[in-house]
Amino acid sequence: MIEEILPATVVAVDTRAELLEVELFPQEQAALGNAVEKRRREFVTARACAREALLRLGLPPGPIGTGEQGEPLWPEGVVGSITHCVGYRACAVARAEDVLGVGIDAEPHQPLPEGVLGQIAGAEERRRLAELARDQPAVSWDRLLFCAKEAVYKVWFPLARCWLGFEDARLRFDLGGTFQAQLLKPWPDENVGFAAAHRQPAVLQGRWVARDGFALAAITISHSR
């Protein structure tokens, strides 16, 4: 399902099953450590999706470690993102020569717990969500906002290498399945080789879908033209 909201340059693999037969590389096993069974199942299934996605990209199997903020560490020349929630796992990868970054997130399509929306959304975002809820009440817009902001962070961090909070991006959704994320925090100039080479947009373009019990969001950052 995630492939529906990603461009053709990105390879996506998702599953609703537990894929636990994949053998982990030592680096992956070290990253997993003594995780509880739920986390182990998420990790192994997500790595199985990543193996298949890299294979479809024409790359051999290899370890996908974990970085300082839990982000997947891709092979040289690859960008990508992994997501998992109850009943759904997905991976999206692309060659760095085709896109600068990919961020995906999946969440159960149900309202957020009470009190969470106020922690992740500004007043303008909350007003817009209320309008959307009147027009399309079948969508859990608060959950979709959380999902999309997670996707924003996942595309931001591997490039910027610094934190981006919920308050650092203002999102606006369209009923047709797109959204815009206005970054309220500048891209760091000190990122040698990135900021110098690319003029990054202050607004990121994303896509979303909500059906079959899941809310999905994806953002791809293209190379500057």
C-alpha positions in Angstrom: 0.0 0.0 0.0 2.9 2.4 0.7 4.0 2.2 -2.9 0.9 4.1 -3.9 2.2 7.3 -2.3 5.8 7.1 -3.5 7.3 8.0 -6.9 8.5 5.4 -9.3 12.2 6.1 -8.4 11.5 4.6 -4.9 11.2 0.9 -4.3 8.8 -0.1 -1.6 8.1 -3.4 0.1 5.4 -3.8 2.8 3.7 -6.7 4.6 1.1 -7.4 7.2 2.6 -10.8 8.0 5.5 -11.6 10.4 8.6 -12.5 8.3 10.8 -14.0 10.9 12.9 -16.5 8.9 15.5 -13.9 7.8 18.9 -14.3 9.3 20.3 -11.2 10.9 23.8 -10.0 10.2 26.0 -9.5 13.3 25.7 -5.7 13.2 21.9 -6.0 13.1 21.9 -8.5 16.0 24.1 -6.1 18.0 21.7 -3.3 17.2 18.7 -5.4 18.4 20.5 -6.4 21.6 18.2 -7.9 24.2 15.0 -6.4 22.9 11.6 -7.7 24.0 9.8 -10.1 21.7 7.5 -7.5 20.2 10.5 -5.3 19.2 12.4 -8.3 17.9 9.5 -9.3 15.6 9.2 -5.7 14.3 12.9 -5.4 13.7 13.3 -8.8 11.9 10.2 -8.3 9.7 11.3 -4.8 8.8 14.8 -6.1 7.9 13.2 -8.7 5.7 11.3 -6.0 3.8 14.5 -4.0 3.5 16.4 -7.0 2.1 13.7 -7.5 -0.6 13.6 -3.7 -1.4 17.4 -3.6 -1.8 17.3 -6.7 -4.0 14.7 -5.0 -6.2 17.0 -2.1 -6.4 19.7 -4.4 -7.7 21.8 -4.6 -4.6 23.0 -7.7 -2.7 22.0 -8.5 0.9 24.0 -6.7 3.5 23.7 -5.5 7.1 21.3 -2.6 7.9 22.6 -1.2 11.2 21.0 1.4 13.5 22.2 4.9 14.0 22.3 7.3 16.9 18.6 8.1 16.7 17.4 4.6 15.7 17.6 5.4 12.0 18.5 2.6 9.6 22.0 2.8 8.2 21.8 2.1 4.5 24.6 0.9 2.1 26.6 3.6 0.4 24.6 5.3 -2.3 21.2 4.3 -0.9 18.6 6.4 1.0 15.6 5.0 2.6 13.1 4.7 5.5 11.5 1.9 7.6 8.3 2.0 9.5 6.3 -0.5 11.6 3.1 -0.5 13.6 0.8 -3.2 14.8 -0.1 -5.3 11.8 2.0 -3.5 9.2 5.7 -3.2 8.3 7.2 -1.3 5.3 10.5 -0.2 3.8 11.2 2.3 1.0 14.6 2.7 -0.6 16.1 4.6 -3.6 19.4 5.3 -5.1 20.9 8.6 -3.8 21.6 9.6 -7.3 17.8 9.6 -7.9 16.5 11.2 -4.7 18.0 13.0 -1.7 15.8 11.5 0.9 12.8 9.4 1.7 10.6 9.4 4.8 7.7 7.0 5.5 5.5 6.3 8.5 2.5 4.0 9.2 0.1 4.3 12.1 -3.1 2.5 13.1 -5.9 4.5 11.6 -7.7 5.5 14.9 -7.8 8.7 16.9 -4.8 9.7 19.0 -5.1 9.2 22.8 -6.6 12.1 24.6 -4.2 15.0 25.1 -1.7 14.0 22.5 -2.9 16.3 19.7 -2.2 19.4 21.8 1.4 18.3 22.1 2.1 17.8 18.4 -0.1 20.5 16.7 -0.2 24.2 16.7 -3.4 26.3 16.9 -3.5 26.7 13.1 -3.1 23.0 12.5 -5.8 22.1 14.9 -8.2 24.6 13.2 -7.5 23.0 9.9 -7.9 19.5 11.2 -11.4 20.5 12.6 -12.3 21.7 9.1 -11.1 18.5 7.5 -13.0 16.4 10.0 -16.3 18.2 9.0 -15.6 17.5 5.3 -14.3 14.0 5.6 -15.1 12.6 9.1 -14.1 9.0 8.2 -10.4 10.0 8.4 -8.7 10.2 11.8 -7.0 13.5 11.0 -5.2 13.8 14.3 -3.5 10.4 13.8 -2.7 11.3 10.2 -1.0 14.5 11.4 1.2 12.5 13.8 2.0 10.0 11.0 3.0 12.8 8.6 5.1 14.6 11.1 7.0 11.3 11.8 7.6 11.0 8.0 8.9 14.6 8.0 11.4 13.8 10.8 12.5 10.6 9.0 13.4 12.4 5.8 14.9 15.4 7.8 17.3 13.7 10.2 19.6 11.6 7.8 20.2 14.9 5.9 20.3 17.5 8.7 21.7 15.3 11.4 19.9 17.2 14.1 16.6 17.0 15.9 13.3 18.3 14.5 10.5 18.5 16.9 6.7 18.3 16.3 6.6 22.1 16.7 9.3 22.6 14.0 7.0 21.7 11.1 3.6 23.1 10.3 1.5 20.8 8.2 -1.5 21.3 5.9 -3.5 18.5 4.4 -5.5 18.4 1.2 -8.5 16.0 0.9 -7.0 14.6 -2.4 -4.2 12.8 -0.6 -1.4 15.3 -0.5 0.1 17.5 2.3 2.6 20.3 2.7 5.1 20.5 5.5 6.4 24.0 6.2 9.7 23.7 8.0 10.0 26.3 10.8 13.6 25.3 11.5 16.3 26.1 8.9 18.5 23.4 7.4 21.8 23.5 9.2 24.6 25.2 7.1 27.3 23.3 8.9 26.4 20.1 7.1 29.3 19.9 4.8 28.6 18.4 1.4 24.8 18.7 1.8 23.8 22.3 2.5 26.6 23.5 0.2 25.4 21.3 -2.7 21.7 21.6 -2.4 19.3 24.5 -1.9 16.7 22.9 0.3 13.0 23.9 0.2 11.3 25.4 3.2 8.2 23.4 2.3 8.2 19.7 1.7 5.6 18.0 -0.4 4.1 14.7 0.9 1.3 12.2 0.2 -1.0 10.3 2.4 -3.5 7.5 2.4 -5.9 6.2 5.1 -7.7 2.9 4.6 -7.8 -0.8 5.6 -7.1 0.2 9.2 -3.8 2.2 8.5 -2.8 5.8 8.1 0.3 6.1 5.8 2.4 9.2 4.9 5.4 9.6 2.7 7.8 12.4 1.7 10.5 12.3 -1.0 13.0 15.1 -1.4 14.3 15.4 -5.0 17.6 16.8 -6.2 17.7 20.5 -6.8 17.1 21.5 -10.4 
